[in-house]
C-alpha cells in the first residue's frame, strides 16, 4: 500500500494536535519556521542530513 507523504503528514499532524493539545501559537511557529527553512540557504544542508 502506498500512501502519499502529504496525507501521512496530515494524519500525523491531526493526531498530534488532537492528543497532545499544543498551544495554537506553537503550531503556527513550527509551520512558519518549517516553511521559511525550506526556502533558506540551509535547505540543502537539512536535505542531506535527512537522507
C-alpha angles and dihedrals in degrees: 000000000000120000121189114247093235091055093049091049091048092052093047090047093049093048091046093052092044097050105027095041098208117188114270092240091057091053090049093048093049093048093046092044092051091048092050093045091052090060097040133096088259093064096093091048092050091046093054091045091054096048 
